[in-house]
Amino acid sequence: MADDPYFGDLFKAKAISDEDVNAAVDAYMADPTTGRFMIGEHPADLASAVARSPYAQSMLADPGIENASKRSAVRTAILLARPVKV
């Protein structure tokens, strides 16, 4: 694993679980301003992770997109982010 892994790398290495990632998605969906959030033992900035994803932003802004698809876009944005430095 890289010295500065993405959450996706941590997920593949089983350093974080599906439940950890789902909890992060739930937290973001409940409050899109959620900043600091622990994914397993790794700190994340959920609002920043999603804000950096044009795809997630477009999905979330479209009222015609189903919630499940929006959740999937948020999950992808989180998995493509890196833990924040403490």
PDB file of N, CA, C and O in Angstrom:
ATOM      1  N   MET A   1       0.842  -1.174   0.000  1.00  0.00           N
ATOM      2  CA  MET A   1       0.000   0.000   0.000  1.00  0.00           C
ATOM      3  C   MET A   1       0.886   1.236   0.000  1.00  0.00           C
ATOM      4  O   MET A   1       1.948   1.244   0.623  1.00  0.00           O
ATOM      5  N   ALA A   2       0.454   2.273  -0.693  1.00  0.00           N
ATOM      6  CA  ALA A   2       1.212   3.517  -0.787  1.00  0.00           C
ATOM      7  C   ALA A   2       1.317   4.189   0.579  1.00  0.00           C
ATOM      8  O   ALA A   2       0.528   3.924   1.486  1.00  0.00           O
ATOM      9  N   ASP A   3       2.312   5.064   0.700  1.00  0.00           N
ATOM     10  CA  ASP A   3       2.492   5.797   1.955  1.00  0.00           C
ATOM     11  C   ASP A   3       1.314   6.719   2.232  1.00  0.00           C
ATOM     12  O   ASP A   3       0.971   6.961   3.389  1.00  0.00           O
ATOM     13  N   ASP A   4       0.699   7.228   1.185  1.00  0.00           N
ATOM     14  CA  ASP A   4      -0.429   8.158   1.310  1.00  0.00           C
ATOM     15  C   ASP A   4      -1.633   7.555   0.572  1.00  0.00           C
ATOM     16  O   ASP A   4      -2.014   8.041  -0.493  1.00  0.00           O
ATOM     17  N   PRO A   5      -2.233   6.495   1.140  1.00  0.00           N
ATOM     18  CA  PRO A   5      -3.266   5.737   0.415  1.00  0.00           C
ATOM     19  C   PRO A   5      -4.587   6.492   0.295  1.00  0.00           C
ATOM     20  O   PRO A   5      -4.900   7.379   1.089  1.00  0.00           O
ATOM     21  N   TYR A   6      -5.329   6.115  -0.703  1.00  0.00           N
ATOM     22  CA  TYR A   6      -6.709   6.581  -0.845  1.00  0.00           C
ATOM     23  C   TYR A   6      -7.579   5.691   0.038  1.00  0.00           C
ATOM     24  O   TYR A   6      -7.160   4.605   0.439  1.00  0.00           O
ATOM     25  N   PHE A   7      -8.797   6.157   0.341  1.00  0.00           N
ATOM     26  CA  PHE A   7      -9.700   5.302   1.099  1.00  0.00           C
ATOM     27  C   PHE A   7     -10.012   4.022   0.333  1.00  0.00           C
ATOM     28  O   PHE A   7     -10.248   2.978   0.941  1.00  0.00           O
ATOM     29  N   GLY A   8     -10.014   4.093  -0.983  1.00  0.00           N
ATOM     30  CA  GLY A   8     -10.219   2.895  -1.788  1.00  0.00           C
ATOM     31  C   GLY A   8      -9.116   1.870  -1.560  1.00  0.00           C
ATOM     32  O   GLY A   8      -9.377   0.668  -1.509  1.00  0.00           O
ATOM     33  N   ASP A   9      -7.882   2.351  -1.422  1.00  0.00           N
ATOM     34  CA  ASP A   9      -6.756   1.455  -1.129  1.00  0.00           C
ATOM     35  C   ASP A   9      -6.930   0.819   0.247  1.00  0.00           C
ATOM     36  O   ASP A   9      -6.688  -0.374   0.427  1.00  0.00           O
ATOM     37  N   LEU A  10      -7.352   1.629   1.210  1.00  0.00           N
ATOM     38  CA  LEU A  10      -7.573   1.116   2.568  1.00  0.00           C
ATOM     39  C   LEU A  10      -8.692   0.078   2.576  1.00  0.00           C
ATOM     40  O   LEU A  10      -8.630  -0.909   3.308  1.00  0.00           O
ATOM     41  N   PHE A  11      -9.713   0.313   1.753  1.00  0.00           N
ATOM     42  CA  PHE A  11     -10.827  -0.626   1.650  1.00  0.00           C
ATOM     43  C   PHE A  11     -10.355  -1.951   1.046  1.00  0.00           C
ATOM     44  O   PHE A  11     -10.683  -3.022   1.556  1.00  0.00           O
ATOM     45  N   LYS A  12      -9.597  -1.872  -0.024  1.00  0.00           N
ATOM     46  CA  LYS A  12      -9.075  -3.089  -0.664  1.00  0.00           C
ATOM     47  C   LYS A  12      -8.173  -3.876   0.277  1.00  0.00           C
ATOM     48  O   LYS A  12      -8.165  -5.107   0.257  1.00  0.00           O
ATOM     49  N   ALA A  13      -7.412  -3.159   1.101  1.00  0.00           N
ATOM     50  CA  ALA A  13      -6.500  -3.803   2.047  1.00  0.00           C
ATOM     51  C   ALA A  13      -7.216  -4.257   3.322  1.00  0.00           C
ATOM     52  O   ALA A  13      -6.594  -4.799   4.235  1.00  0.00           O
ATOM     53  N   LYS A  14      -8.539  -4.025   3.371  1.00  0.00           N
ATOM     54  CA  LYS A  14      -9.364  -4.391   4.520  1.00  0.00           C
ATOM     55  C   LYS A  14      -8.972  -3.633   5.798  1.00  0.00           C
ATOM     56  O   LYS A  14      -9.204  -4.104   6.912  1.00  0.00           O
ATOM     57  N   ALA A  15      -8.376  -2.454   5.610  1.00  0.00           N
ATOM     58  CA  ALA A  15      -8.058  -1.589   6.745  1.00  0.00           C
ATOM     59  C   ALA A  15      -9.287  -0.802   7.178  1.00  0.00           C
ATOM     60  O   ALA A  15      -9.354  -0.312   8.305  1.00  0.00           O
ATOM     61  N   ILE A  16     -10.261  -0.684   6.274  1.00  0.00           N
ATOM     62  CA  ILE A  16     -11.581  -0.141   6.607  1.00  0.00           C
ATOM     63  C   ILE A  16     -12.613  -1.096   6.021  1.00  0.00           C
ATOM     64  O   ILE A  16     -12.361  -1.773   5.024  1.00  0.00           O
ATOM     65  N   SER A  17     -13.771  -1.136   6.655  1.00  0.00           N
ATOM     66  CA  SER A  17     -14.805  -2.089   6.227  1.00  0.00           C
ATOM     67  C   SER A  17     -15.885  -1.405   5.392  1.00  0.00           C
ATOM     68  O   SER A  17     -15.955  -0.179   5.310  1.00  0.00           O
ATOM     69  N   ASP A  18     -16.707  -2.222   4.790  1.00  0.00           N
ATOM     70  CA  ASP A  18     -17.861  -1.728   4.056  1.00  0.00           C
ATOM     71  C   ASP A  18     -18.758  -0.924   4.994  1.00  0.00           C
ATOM     72  O   ASP A  18     -19.311   0.103   4.600  1.00  0.00           O
ATOM     73  N   GLU A  19     -18.900  -1.389   6.227  1.00  0.00           N
ATOM     74  CA  GLU A  19     -19.721  -0.689   7.218  1.00  0.00           C
ATOM     75  C   GLU A  19     -19.139   0.692   7.524  1.00  0.00           C
ATOM     76  O   GLU A  19     -19.887   1.653   7.703  1.00  0.00           O
ATOM     77  N   ASP A  20     -17.802   0.795   7.584  1.00  0.00           N
ATOM     78  CA  ASP A  20     -17.151   2.085   7.823  1.00  0.00           C
ATOM     79  C   ASP A  20     -17.482   3.066   6.700  1.00  0.00           C
ATOM     80  O   ASP A  20     -17.822   4.223   6.950  1.00  0.00           O
ATOM     81  N   VAL A  21     -17.378   2.589   5.469  1.00  0.00           N
ATOM     82  CA  VAL A  21     -17.641   3.449   4.316  1.00  0.00           C
ATOM     83  C   VAL A  21     -19.125   3.809   4.269  1.00  0.00           C
ATOM     84  O   VAL A  21     -19.472   4.959   3.999  1.00  0.00           O
ATOM     85  N   ASN A  22     -19.997   2.846   4.528  1.00  0.00           N
ATOM     86  CA  ASN A  22     -21.438   3.136   4.544  1.00  0.00           C
ATOM     87  C   ASN A  22     -21.786   4.165   5.606  1.00  0.00           C
ATOM     88  O   ASN A  22     -22.645   5.018   5.381  1.00  0.00           O
ATOM     89  N   ALA A  23     -21.134   4.098   6.759  1.00  0.00           N
ATOM     90  CA  ALA A  23     -21.385   5.080   7.824  1.00  0.00           C
ATOM     91  C   ALA A  23     -20.969   6.475   7.362  1.00  0.00           C
ATOM     92  O   ALA A  23     -21.640   7.458   7.676  1.00  0.00           O
ATOM     93  N   ALA A  24     -19.871   6.565   6.621  1.00  0.00           N
ATOM     94  CA  ALA A  24     -19.427   7.858   6.099  1.00  0.00           C
ATOM     95  C   ALA A  24     -20.442   8.396   5.079  1.00  0.00           C
ATOM     96  O   ALA A  24     -20.775   9.581   5.096  1.00  0.00           O
ATOM     97  N   VAL A  25     -20.922   7.536   4.210  1.00  0.00           N
ATOM     98  CA  VAL A  25     -21.933   7.950   3.232  1.00  0.00           C
ATOM     99  C   VAL A  25     -23.197   8.403   3.959  1.00  0.00           C
ATOM    100  O   VAL A  25     -23.767   9.439   3.618  1.00  0.00           O
ATOM    101  N   ASP A  26     -23.637   7.644   4.949  1.00  0.00           N
ATOM    102  CA  ASP A  26     -24.820   8.023   5.732  1.00  0.00           C
ATOM    103  C   ASP A  26     -24.636   9.395   6.375  1.00  0.00           C
ATOM    104  O   ASP A  26     -25.544  10.226   6.355  1.00  0.00           O
ATOM    105  N   ALA A  27     -23.459   9.623   6.943  1.00  0.00           N
ATOM    106  CA  ALA A  27     -23.181  10.896   7.608  1.00  0.00           C
ATOM    107  C   ALA A  27     -23.240  12.050   6.608  1.00  0.00           C
ATOM    108  O   ALA A  27     -23.828  13.094   6.894  1.00  0.00           O
ATOM    109  N   TYR A  28     -22.630  11.861   5.434  1.00  0.00           N
ATOM    110  CA  TYR A  28     -22.651  12.917   4.426  1.00  0.00           C
ATOM    111  C   TYR A  28     -24.078  13.167   3.940  1.00  0.00           C
ATOM    112  O   TYR A  28     -24.499  14.317   3.814  1.00  0.00           O
ATOM    113  N   MET A  29     -24.812  12.107   3.670  1.00  0.00           N
ATOM    114  CA  MET A  29     -26.177  12.272   3.155  1.00  0.00           C
ATOM    115  C   MET A  29     -27.084  12.957   4.186  1.00  0.00           C
ATOM    116  O   MET A  29     -27.992  13.701   3.816  1.00  0.00           O
ATOM    117  N   ALA A  30     -26.842  12.709   5.452  1.00  0.00           N
ATOM    118  CA  ALA A  30     -27.632  13.347   6.505  1.00  0.00           C
ATOM    119  C   ALA A  30     -27.267  14.822   6.651  1.00  0.00           C
ATOM    120  O   ALA A  30     -28.122  15.652   6.963  1.00  0.00           O
ATOM    121  N   ASP A  31     -25.988  15.145   6.422  1.00  0.00           N
ATOM    122  CA  ASP A  31     -25.517  16.522   6.556  1.00  0.00           C
ATOM    123  C   ASP A  31     -24.336  16.742   5.622  1.00  0.00           C
ATOM    124  O   ASP A  31     -23.205  16.391   5.959  1.00  0.00           O
ATOM    125  N   PRO A  32     -24.590  17.326   4.440  1.00  0.00           N
ATOM    126  CA  PRO A  32     -23.528  17.532   3.457  1.00  0.00           C
ATOM    127  C   PRO A  32     -22.402  18.472   3.913  1.00  0.00           C
ATOM    128  O   PRO A  32     -21.382  18.589   3.233  1.00  0.00           O
ATOM    129  N   THR A  33     -22.580  19.127   5.040  1.00  0.00           N
ATOM    130  CA  THR A  33     -21.510  19.991   5.544  1.00  0.00           C
ATOM    131  C   THR A  33     -20.574  19.235   6.484  1.00  0.00           C
ATOM    132  O   THR A  33     -19.652  19.824   7.048  1.00  0.00           O
ATOM    133  N   THR A  34     -20.808  17.928   6.657  1.00  0.00           N
ATOM    134  CA  THR A  34     -19.959  17.127   7.544  1.00  0.00           C
ATOM    135  C   THR A  34     -18.517  17.209   7.085  1.00  0.00           C
ATOM    136  O   THR A  34     -18.178  16.815   5.970  1.00  0.00           O
ATOM    137  N   GLY A  35     -17.687  17.721   7.952  1.00  0.00           N
ATOM    138  CA  GLY A  35     -16.262  17.806   7.651  1.00  0.00           C
ATOM    139  C   GLY A  35     -15.563  16.590   8.211  1.00  0.00           C
ATOM    140  O   GLY A  35     -15.549  15.526   7.594  1.00  0.00           O
ATOM    141  N   ARG A  36     -14.994  16.753   9.366  1.00  0.00           N
ATOM    142  CA  ARG A  36     -14.196  15.696   9.990  1.00  0.00           C
ATOM    143  C   ARG A  36     -15.066  14.503  10.369  1.00  0.00           C
ATOM    144  O   ARG A  36     -16.076  14.649  11.057  1.00  0.00           O
ATOM    145  N   PHE A  37     -14.660  13.320   9.911  1.00  0.00           N
ATOM    146  CA  PHE A  37     -15.388  12.095  10.194  1.00  0.00           C
ATOM    147  C   PHE A  37     -14.383  10.955  10.172  1.00  0.00           C
ATOM    148  O   PHE A  37     -13.547  10.880   9.271  1.00  0.00           O
ATOM    149  N   MET A  38     -14.457  10.081  11.143  1.00  0.00           N
ATOM    150  CA  MET A  38     -13.528   8.955  11.192  1.00  0.00           C
ATOM    151  C   MET A  38     -14.080   7.789  10.374  1.00  0.00           C
ATOM    152  O   MET A  38     -15.197   7.329  10.609  1.00  0.00           O
ATOM    153  N   ILE A  39     -13.296   7.324   9.425  1.00  0.00           N
ATOM    154  CA  ILE A  39     -13.637   6.128   8.660  1.00  0.00           C
ATOM    155  C   ILE A  39     -12.702   5.052   9.194  1.00  0.00           C
ATOM    156  O   ILE A  39     -11.515   5.013   8.872  1.00  0.00           O
ATOM    157  N   GLY A  40     -13.262   4.194  10.007  1.00  0.00           N
ATOM    158  CA  GLY A  40     -12.418   3.275  10.751  1.00  0.00           C
ATOM    159  C   GLY A  40     -11.568   4.110  11.692  1.00  0.00           C
ATOM    160  O   GLY A  40     -12.091   4.860  12.517  1.00  0.00           O
ATOM    161  N   GLU A  41     -10.272   3.979  11.567  1.00  0.00           N
ATOM    162  CA  GLU A  41      -9.354   4.766  12.392  1.00  0.00           C
ATOM    163  C   GLU A  41      -8.682   5.878  11.590  1.00  0.00           C
ATOM    164  O   GLU A  41      -7.654   6.417  12.000  1.00  0.00           O
ATOM    165  N   HIS A  42      -9.271   6.213  10.446  1.00  0.00           N
ATOM    166  CA  HIS A  42      -8.666   7.178   9.537  1.00  0.00           C
ATOM    167  C   HIS A  42      -9.563   8.412   9.403  1.00  0.00           C
ATOM    168  O   HIS A  42     -10.738   8.288   9.055  1.00  0.00           O
ATOM    169  N   PRO A  43      -9.015   9.607   9.680  1.00  0.00           N
ATOM    170  CA  PRO A  43      -9.819  10.825   9.587  1.00  0.00           C
ATOM    171  C   PRO A  43     -10.083  11.237   8.138  1.00  0.00           C
ATOM    172  O   PRO A  43      -9.197  11.185   7.285  1.00  0.00           O
ATOM    173  N   ALA A  44     -11.315  11.642   7.891  1.00  0.00           N
ATOM    174  CA  ALA A  44     -11.712  12.097   6.560  1.00  0.00           C
ATOM    175  C   ALA A  44     -12.388  13.456   6.672  1.00  0.00           C
ATOM    176  O   ALA A  44     -12.893  13.827   7.731  1.00  0.00           O
ATOM    177  N   ASP A  45     -12.391  14.184   5.577  1.00  0.00           N
ATOM    178  CA  ASP A  45     -13.180  15.408   5.452  1.00  0.00           C
ATOM    179  C   ASP A  45     -14.206  15.109   4.372  1.00  0.00           C
ATOM    180  O   ASP A  45     -13.928  15.251   3.181  1.00  0.00           O
ATOM    181  N   LEU A  46     -15.387  14.698   4.795  1.00  0.00           N
ATOM    182  CA  LEU A  46     -16.399  14.243   3.843  1.00  0.00           C
ATOM    183  C   LEU A  46     -16.850  15.349   2.899  1.00  0.00           C
ATOM    184  O   LEU A  46     -16.949  15.128   1.692  1.00  0.00           O
ATOM    185  N   ALA A  47     -17.125  16.532   3.431  1.00  0.00           N
ATOM    186  CA  ALA A  47     -17.596  17.631   2.586  1.00  0.00           C
ATOM    187  C   ALA A  47     -16.567  17.964   1.513  1.00  0.00           C
ATOM    188  O   ALA A  47     -16.922  18.205   0.359  1.00  0.00           O
ATOM    189  N   SER A  48     -15.309  17.978   1.890  1.00  0.00           N
ATOM    190  CA  SER A  48     -14.244  18.281   0.939  1.00  0.00           C
ATOM    191  C   SER A  48     -14.101  17.177  -0.108  1.00  0.00           C
ATOM    192  O   SER A  48     -13.907  17.460  -1.290  1.00  0.00           O
ATOM    193  N   ALA A  49     -14.197  15.933   0.322  1.00  0.00           N
ATOM    194  CA  ALA A  49     -14.072  14.803  -0.606  1.00  0.00           C
ATOM    195  C   ALA A  49     -15.145  14.871  -1.692  1.00  0.00           C
ATOM    196  O   ALA A  49     -14.855  14.684  -2.874  1.00  0.00           O
ATOM    197  N   VAL A  50     -16.370  15.136  -1.286  1.00  0.00           N
ATOM    198  CA  VAL A  50     -17.469  15.187  -2.253  1.00  0.00           C
ATOM    199  C   VAL A  50     -17.378  16.452  -3.102  1.00  0.00           C
ATOM    200  O   VAL A  50     -17.690  16.423  -4.293  1.00  0.00           O
ATOM    201  N   ALA A  51     -16.955  17.553  -2.502  1.00  0.00           N
ATOM    202  CA  ALA A  51     -16.827  18.809  -3.253  1.00  0.00           C
ATOM    203  C   ALA A  51     -15.795  18.697  -4.368  1.00  0.00           C
ATOM    204  O   ALA A  51     -15.918  19.371  -5.391  1.00  0.00           O
ATOM    205  N   ARG A  52     -14.785  17.861  -4.187  1.00  0.00           N
ATOM    206  CA  ARG A  52     -13.738  17.688  -5.199  1.00  0.00           C
ATOM    207  C   ARG A  52     -14.155  16.753  -6.330  1.00  0.00           C
ATOM    208  O   ARG A  52     -13.385  16.536  -7.266  1.00  0.00           O
ATOM    209  N   SER A  53     -15.359  16.201  -6.257  1.00  0.00           N
ATOM    210  CA  SER A  53     -15.814  15.284  -7.291  1.00  0.00           C
ATOM    211  C   SER A  53     -16.897  15.942  -8.154  1.00  0.00           C
ATOM    212  O   SER A  53     -18.047  16.055  -7.728  1.00  0.00           O
ATOM    213  N   PRO A  54     -16.531  16.375  -9.361  1.00  0.00           N
ATOM    214  CA  PRO A  54     -17.541  16.973 -10.241  1.00  0.00           C
ATOM    215  C   PRO A  54     -18.704  16.011 -10.514  1.00  0.00           C
ATOM    216  O   PRO A  54     -19.856  16.433 -10.616  1.00  0.00           O
ATOM    217  N   TYR A  55     -18.395  14.731 -10.631  1.00  0.00           N
ATOM    218  CA  TYR A  55     -19.444  13.732 -10.879  1.00  0.00           C
ATOM    219  C   TYR A  55     -20.431  13.689  -9.714  1.00  0.00           C
ATOM    220  O   TYR A  55     -21.642  13.744  -9.927  1.00  0.00           O
ATOM    221  N   ALA A  56     -19.927  13.591  -8.500  1.00  0.00           N
ATOM    222  CA  ALA A  56     -20.810  13.551  -7.333  1.00  0.00           C
ATOM    223  C   ALA A  56     -21.616  14.847  -7.235  1.00  0.00           C
ATOM    224  O   ALA A  56     -22.811  14.818  -6.939  1.00  0.00           O
ATOM    225  N   GLN A  57     -20.969  15.967  -7.480  1.00  0.00           N
ATOM    226  CA  GLN A  57     -21.668  17.245  -7.413  1.00  0.00           C
ATOM    227  C   GLN A  57     -22.818  17.307  -8.416  1.00  0.00           C
ATOM    228  O   GLN A  57     -23.906  17.777  -8.082  1.00  0.00           O
ATOM    229  N   SER A  58     -22.586  16.842  -9.630  1.00  0.00           N
ATOM    230  CA  SER A  58     -23.657  16.888 -10.639  1.00  0.00           C
ATOM    231  C   SER A  58     -24.785  15.920 -10.290  1.00  0.00           C
ATOM    232  O   SER A  58     -25.957  16.227 -10.505  1.00  0.00           O
ATOM    233  N   MET A  59     -24.437  14.765  -9.758  1.00  0.00           N
ATOM    234  CA  MET A  59     -25.466  13.798  -9.358  1.00  0.00           C
ATOM    235  C   MET A  59     -26.317  14.358  -8.217  1.00  0.00           C
ATOM    236  O   MET A  59     -27.542  14.248  -8.240  1.00  0.00           O
ATOM    237  N   LEU A  60     -25.670  14.949  -7.236  1.00  0.00           N
ATOM    238  CA  LEU A  60     -26.388  15.476  -6.078  1.00  0.00           C
ATOM    239  C   LEU A  60     -27.274  16.667  -6.449  1.00  0.00           C
ATOM    240  O   LEU A  60     -28.319  16.876  -5.832  1.00  0.00           O
ATOM    241  N   ALA A  61     -26.869  17.432  -7.434  1.00  0.00           N
ATOM    242  CA  ALA A  61     -27.624  18.627  -7.823  1.00  0.00           C
ATOM    243  C   ALA A  61     -28.837  18.316  -8.695  1.00  0.00           C
ATOM    244  O   ALA A  61     -29.710  19.168  -8.861  1.00  0.00           O
ATOM    245  N   ASP A  62     -28.903  17.128  -9.244  1.00  0.00           N
ATOM    246  CA  ASP A  62     -29.986  16.771 -10.159  1.00  0.00           C
ATOM    247  C   ASP A  62     -31.145  16.144  -9.393  1.00  0.00           C
ATOM    248  O   ASP A  62     -31.013  15.035  -8.876  1.00  0.00           O
ATOM    249  N   PRO A  63     -32.290  16.844  -9.312  1.00  0.00           N
ATOM    250  CA  PRO A  63     -33.429  16.303  -8.555  1.00  0.00           C
ATOM    251  C   PRO A  63     -34.041  15.056  -9.190  1.00  0.00           C
ATOM    252  O   PRO A  63     -34.814  14.351  -8.542  1.00  0.00           O
ATOM    253  N   GLY A  64     -33.708  14.780 -10.441  1.00  0.00           N
ATOM    254  CA  GLY A  64     -34.249  13.605 -11.113  1.00  0.00           C
ATOM    255  C   GLY A  64     -33.467  12.326 -10.836  1.00  0.00           C
ATOM    256  O   GLY A  64     -33.892  11.242 -11.237  1.00  0.00           O
ATOM    257  N   ILE A  65     -32.338  12.438 -10.162  1.00  0.00           N
ATOM    258  CA  ILE A  65     -31.497  11.269  -9.869  1.00  0.00           C
ATOM    259  C   ILE A  65     -32.003  10.610  -8.590  1.00  0.00           C
ATOM    260  O   ILE A  65     -32.276  11.280  -7.593  1.00  0.00           O
ATOM    261  N   GLU A  66     -32.122   9.295  -8.637  1.00  0.00           N
ATOM    262  CA  GLU A  66     -32.591   8.549  -7.464  1.00  0.00           C
ATOM    263  C   GLU A  66     -31.556   8.580  -6.344  1.00  0.00           C
ATOM    264  O   GLU A  66     -30.357   8.704  -6.591  1.00  0.00           O
ATOM    265  N   ASN A  67     -32.039   8.466  -5.111  1.00  0.00           N
ATOM    266  CA  ASN A  67     -31.191   8.533  -3.930  1.00  0.00           C
ATOM    267  C   ASN A  67     -30.085   7.469  -3.959  1.00  0.00           C
ATOM    268  O   ASN A  67     -28.956   7.744  -3.554  1.00  0.00           O
ATOM    269  N   ALA A  68     -30.396   6.276  -4.427  1.00  0.00           N
ATOM    270  CA  ALA A  68     -29.391   5.206  -4.465  1.00  0.00           C
ATOM    271  C   ALA A  68     -28.216   5.592  -5.366  1.00  0.00           C
ATOM    272  O   ALA A  68     -27.066   5.292  -5.045  1.00  0.00           O
ATOM    273  N   SER A  69     -28.495   6.246  -6.477  1.00  0.00           N
ATOM    274  CA  SER A  69     -27.432   6.691  -7.383  1.00  0.00           C
ATOM    275  C   SER A  69     -26.622   7.819  -6.759  1.00  0.00           C
ATOM    276  O   SER A  69     -25.405   7.886  -6.935  1.00  0.00           O
ATOM    277  N   LYS A  70     -27.287   8.695  -6.040  1.00  0.00           N
ATOM    278  CA  LYS A  70     -26.576   9.774  -5.347  1.00  0.00           C
ATOM    279  C   LYS A  70     -25.648   9.189  -4.282  1.00  0.00           C
ATOM    280  O   LYS A  70     -24.505   9.624  -4.140  1.00  0.00           O
ATOM    281  N   ARG A  71     -26.141   8.210  -3.541  1.00  0.00           N
ATOM    282  CA  ARG A  71     -25.323   7.562  -2.511  1.00  0.00           C
ATOM    283  C   ARG A  71     -24.092   6.891  -3.144  1.00  0.00           C
ATOM    284  O   ARG A  71     -22.993   6.944  -2.592  1.00  0.00           O
ATOM    285  N   SER A  72     -24.291   6.275  -4.284  1.00  0.00           N
ATOM    286  CA  SER A  72     -23.184   5.622  -4.984  1.00  0.00           C
ATOM    287  C   SER A  72     -22.134   6.646  -5.412  1.00  0.00           C
ATOM    288  O   SER A  72     -20.936   6.381  -5.311  1.00  0.00           O
ATOM    289  N   ALA A  73     -22.565   7.799  -5.883  1.00  0.00           N
ATOM    290  CA  ALA A  73     -21.632   8.851  -6.289  1.00  0.00           C
ATOM    291  C   ALA A  73     -20.854   9.381  -5.087  1.00  0.00           C
ATOM    292  O   ALA A  73     -19.655   9.642  -5.187  1.00  0.00           O
ATOM    293  N   VAL A  74     -21.531   9.538  -3.956  1.00  0.00           N
ATOM    294  CA  VAL A  74     -20.869   9.997  -2.730  1.00  0.00           C
ATOM    295  C   VAL A  74     -19.858   8.947  -2.269  1.00  0.00           C
ATOM    296  O   VAL A  74     -18.741   9.287  -1.882  1.00  0.00           O
ATOM    297  N   ARG A  75     -20.244   7.691  -2.311  1.00  0.00           N
ATOM    298  CA  ARG A  75     -19.336   6.605  -1.914  1.00  0.00           C
ATOM    299  C   ARG A  75     -18.071   6.618  -2.775  1.00  0.00           C
ATOM    300  O   ARG A  75     -16.960   6.494  -2.260  1.00  0.00           O
ATOM    301  N   THR A  76     -18.249   6.769  -4.075  1.00  0.00           N
ATOM    302  CA  THR A  76     -17.104   6.810  -4.977  1.00  0.00           C
ATOM    303  C   THR A  76     -16.203   7.994  -4.650  1.00  0.00           C
ATOM    304  O   THR A  76     -14.980   7.854  -4.626  1.00  0.00           O
ATOM    305  N   ALA A  77     -16.796   9.158  -4.398  1.00  0.00           N
ATOM    306  CA  ALA A  77     -16.005  10.341  -4.056  1.00  0.00           C
ATOM    307  C   ALA A  77     -15.189  10.108  -2.790  1.00  0.00           C
ATOM    308  O   ALA A  77     -14.031  10.516  -2.708  1.00  0.00           O
ATOM    309  N   ILE A  78     -15.789   9.457  -1.816  1.00  0.00           N
ATOM    310  CA  ILE A  78     -15.082   9.175  -0.563  1.00  0.00           C
ATOM    311  C   ILE A  78     -13.952   8.179  -0.799  1.00  0.00           C
ATOM    312  O   ILE A  78     -12.849   8.369  -0.286  1.00  0.00           O
ATOM    313  N   LEU A  79     -14.207   7.131  -1.559  1.00  0.00           N
ATOM    314  CA  LEU A  79     -13.169   6.136  -1.822  1.00  0.00           C
ATOM    315  C   LEU A  79     -12.004   6.705  -2.628  1.00  0.00           C
ATOM    316  O   LEU A  79     -10.892   6.179  -2.569  1.00  0.00           O
ATOM    317  N   LEU A  80     -12.251   7.767  -3.374  1.00  0.00           N
ATOM    318  CA  LEU A  80     -11.196   8.410  -4.167  1.00  0.00           C
ATOM    319  C   LEU A  80     -10.457   9.496  -3.382  1.00  0.00           C
ATOM    320  O   LEU A  80      -9.539  10.128  -3.906  1.00  0.00           O
ATOM    321  N   ALA A  81     -10.855   9.711  -2.134  1.00  0.00           N
ATOM    322  CA  ALA A  81     -10.201  10.720  -1.279  1.00  0.00           C
ATOM    323  C   ALA A  81      -9.128  10.054  -0.424  1.00  0.00           C
ATOM    324  O   ALA A  81      -9.090   8.832  -0.280  1.00  0.00           O
ATOM    325  N   ARG A  82      -8.276  10.873   0.128  1.00  0.00           N
ATOM    326  CA  ARG A  82      -7.235  10.402   1.046  1.00  0.00           C
ATOM    327  C   ARG A  82      -7.580  10.838   2.466  1.00  0.00           C
ATOM    328  O   ARG A  82      -8.239  11.861   2.652  1.00  0.00           O
ATOM    329  N   PRO A  83      -7.148  10.085   3.462  1.00  0.00           N
ATOM    330  CA  PRO A  83      -7.323  10.538   4.838  1.00  0.00           C
ATOM    331  C   PRO A  83      -6.668  11.906   5.012  1.00  0.00           C
ATOM    332  O   PRO A  83      -5.672  12.226   4.363  1.00  0.00           O
ATOM    333  N   VAL A  84      -7.255  12.702   5.906  1.00  0.00           N
ATOM    334  CA  VAL A  84      -6.675  14.015   6.168  1.00  0.00           C
ATOM    335  C   VAL A  84      -5.548  13.885   7.186  1.00  0.00           C
ATOM    336  O   VAL A  84      -5.547  12.990   8.032  1.00  0.00           O
ATOM    337  N   LYS A  85      -4.614  14.778   7.084  1.00  0.00           N
ATOM    338  CA  LYS A  85      -3.496  14.790   8.040  1.00  0.00           C
ATOM    339  C   LYS A  85      -3.981  15.396   9.355  1.00  0.00           C
ATOM    340  O   LYS A  85      -4.763  16.347   9.359  1.00  0.00           O
ATOM    341  N   VAL A  86      -3.522  14.851  10.444  1.00  0.00           N
ATOM    342  CA  VAL A  86      -3.916  15.370  11.752  1.00  0.00           C
ATOM    343  C   VAL A  86      -2.846  16.264  12.312  1.00  0.00           C
ATOM    344  O   VAL A  86      -3.000  16.796  13.412  1.00  0.00           O
TER     345      VAL A  86
END
